[in-house]
Amino acid sequence: MRIGPLGMPEIIIILIVILLIFGPRRLPEMAKGIGQSVREFRKGIRDVKDEIESEIKKDDNVVKTETAKEKEAVKAETVKES
């Protein structure tokens, strides 16, 4: 199993070093903190994506409204000229 350029032996060595540095008591706390950070980051990304999509929809509606008004104006002019 490979994760990017790291193989299984490298991952095991990294995990052992982390365990030695932080100890078994702090690892669950750190994992929880990292999980919360990732969750908040994803929520932020989703919020930004939703906001961008809503702005695009607003712009599309404005363009459609303006196009419809222009078509009506052209029809009115055509009727007046006839």
Secondary structure, 3 states (H helix, E strand, C coil): CCECCECHHHHHHHHHHHHHHHHHHHHHHHHHHHHHHHHHHHHHHHHHHHHHHHHHHHHHHHHHHHHHHHHHHHHHHHHHHC
